[in-house]
């Protein structure tokens, strides 16, 4: 009986040890699984953070937009409602008139679109050759002879470099909108990005379009932004000058696009409307102009952002000025007489 009890007790001990061992193994496996799961989540978060990029510029030198080098005294006479001249190297204001008052600025507002698109390309350099289709509304827009557009075909793909060239050189409105959609995912999201970037640079600007067109032009194609029928991008001469400064200063490689008088892209001739470029009527060789942006709508009048390389360089903005090119040259020449 005693032997039998010992046998039963021993058998029970073996069985108990087996279950305890199995439980420990199962617990270890559970811990390992949970640990792997936790590690996977951490790795996923790390991967997301690693690939997450921003196109916003948070950096701006404190001298940009300051009046420490301002030229006082009698100023040149112009037809412009507003103007401003910046030192291209430092961003300091040299000359100004009504420079903080906001106006409709037509296609000169494309400079912000171009800047944000180029900033995204800085994070994704291979995307220059990435191909995009244009939506039906943008294809339809191209058929309107009153809206300057890249003549795209439905279903056909165009590289981002081609679209960028079209937006800069020919000032094509549908190309500017398409760039914005690529940068932000949608037109509405991109408009928000434009306004956020303006705030980061402490600008007074308010954007409603990536192209510079007004709501009345955009509504038939579904790009109407909440506001008045006549609403358009509102920027001051100072706002535009600072954006132009960042384009030239942060991404100087873009200037080769702005300085191109004409070129063919996707079988289309792109024409640059900047008549201060070499070979054009208002070119002054000694000022060494290298481009920038023109703009016009019936309500904004003629607007111009010009860039000059002589000396420390200049960024000039003239708004609502029918003599935009000659007045821009006049203002720049005046600043060179007083500042190197």
RAKAQUI-V169846 format. One record per residue. SS is DSSP state (H for helix, E for strand, L for the rest). PSI is psi as a letter, one per 30 degrees, with the letter a starting at -180 (NA if undefined). NEAR is the number of other C-alpha atoms within 12 Angstrom. Layout:
<<SS,PSI,NEAR> <SS,PSI,NEAR>>
//
This chain:
<<L,e,7> <H,e,8> <H,e,9> <H,e,10> <H,e,11> <H,e,12> <H,e,13> <H,e,14> <H,e,14> <H,e,14> <H,e,14> <H,e,14> <H,e,14> <H,e,14> <H,e,14> <H,e,14> <H,e,14> <H,e,14> <H,e,15> <H,e,14> <H,e,14> <H,e,14> <H,e,15> <H,e,15> <H,e,14> <H,e,14> <H,e,16> <H,e,15> <H,e,15> <H,e,14> <H,e,16> <H,e,16> <H,e,14> <H,e,14> <H,e,15> <H,e,16> <H,e,15> <H,e,14> <H,e,16> <H,e,15> <H,e,14> <H,e,15> <H,e,14> <H,e,15> <H,e,14> <H,e,13> <H,e,14> <H,e,12> <H,e,12> <H,e,12> <H,f,12> <L,k,13> <L,l,18> <L,k,22> <L,g,29> <L,k,30> <L,j,30> <L,f,16> <L,k,16> <L,k,25> <L,k,19> <L,f,15> <L,f,20> <L,k,33> <L,g,39> <L,l,24> <L,g,23> <L,f,19> <L,g,23> <L,k,23> <L,j,28> <L,l,18> <L,a,12> <L,k,13> <L,l,22> <L,k,23> <L,k,19> <L,l,25> <L,f,24> <L,k,34> <L,e,32> <E,k,40> <E,l,46> <E,k,48> <E,k,52> <E,k,50> <E,k,42> <L,f,36> <L,e,30> <L,f,28> <L,g,40> <L,k,33> <E,k,37> <E,e,43> <E,k,44> <E,l,43> <E,k,31> <L,h,22> <L,f,33> <L,f,26> <L,k,24> <E,k,27> <E,l,38> <E,k,39> <L,g,48> <H,b,44> <H,f,49> <H,f,54> <H,f,56> <H,f,50> <H,e,51> <H,e,53> <H,e,48> <H,e,51> <H,e,43> <H,e,41> <H,e,45> <H,e,40> <H,e,31> <H,e,28> <H,f,27> <H,e,23> <H,f,19> <L,i,20> <H,f,15> <H,f,14> <H,f,25> <H,e,25> <H,g,17> <L,k,20> <E,k,21> <E,k,27> <E,l,26> <L,k,33> <L,l,26> <H,e,19> <H,e,23> <H,e,36> <H,e,27> <H,e,23> <H,e,34> <L,f,26> <L,f,21> <L,j,21> <L,f,13> <L,f,15> <L,j,32> <L,j,33> <L,l,37> <L,k,41> <L,i,32> <L,l,34> <L,k,22> <L,k,19> <L,f,14> <L,k,16> <E,k,21> <E,k,30> <E,l,26> <H,e,36> <H,e,30> <H,e,36> <H,e,44> <H,e,45> <H,e,41> <H,e,43> <H,e,46> <H,e,51> <H,e,46> <L,f,41> <L,h,43> <L,k,47> <H,e,48> <H,f,46> <H,e,45> <H,e,46> <H,e,50> <H,e,47> <H,e,51> <H,e,42> <H,e,33> <H,e,36> <H,e,38> <H,f,26> <L,f,16> <L,l,21> <H,e,33> <H,e,26> <H,e,23> <H,e,35> <H,e,39> <H,e,28> <H,e,33> <H,e,41> <H,e,31> <H,e,24> <H,e,33> <H,e,36> <H,e,21> <H,f,19> <L,g,29> <L,h,22> <L,l,31> <L,g,28> <L,k,36> <E,j,34> <L,k,48> <L,f,44> <L,l,52> <L,f,52> <L,f,48> <L,f,48> <L,l,46> <L,l,37> <H,e,28> <H,e,25> <H,e,31> <H,f,32> <H,e,23> <H,f,18> <H,g,25> <L,g,22> <L,g,36> <L,k,25> <L,k,31> <L,k,20> <L,a,18> <L,l,14> <L,e,18> <L,g,23> <L,k,28> <L,a,40> <L,k,42> <E,j,35> <E,l,42> <E,l,38> <H,e,45> <H,e,45> <H,e,50> <H,e,56> <H,e,51> <H,e,52> <H,e,50> <H,e,48> <H,e,44> <H,e,40> <H,e,39> <H,e,41> <H,e,30> <H,e,25> <L,i,26> <H,f,24> <H,f,17> <H,f,32> <H,f,34> <H,f,24> <H,e,36> <H,f,44> <L,f,37> <L,j,32> <L,e,30> <E,l,27> <E,l,22> <E,k,18> <E,k,24> <L,h,21> <L,g,13> <E,k,20> <E,k,21> <E,k,30> <E,k,29> <L,k,32> <L,g,36> <L,j,41> <L,g,33> <L,f,39> <L,l,37> <L,k,24> <L,f,17> <L,l,21> <L,e,15> <L,g,25> <L,k,27> <L,j,25> <H,e,19> <H,f,20> <H,f,31> <L,h,25> <E,k,39> <E,h,35> <E,b,40> <E,b,52> <E,k,55> <E,l,48> <E,k,45> <E,k,35> <E,l,29> <L,e,19> <L,f,25> <L,f,34> <E,a,26> <E,k,35> <E,l,45> <E,k,48> <E,j,57> <E,l,55> <E,k,49> <E,k,43> <L,f,30> <L,k,24> <L,b,20> <L,f,23> <L,l,33> <E,k,46> <E,k,53> <E,k,55> <E,k,56> <E,k,53> <E,k,53> <L,h,36> <L,j,30> <L,f,24> <L,h,25> <H,e,36> <H,e,41> <H,e,29> <H,e,36> <H,e,47> <H,e,38> <H,e,31> <H,e,40> <H,e,46> <H,e,31> <H,e,27> <H,e,37> <H,f,26> <H,f,13> <H,f,18> <L,k,25> <L,NA,20>>
//
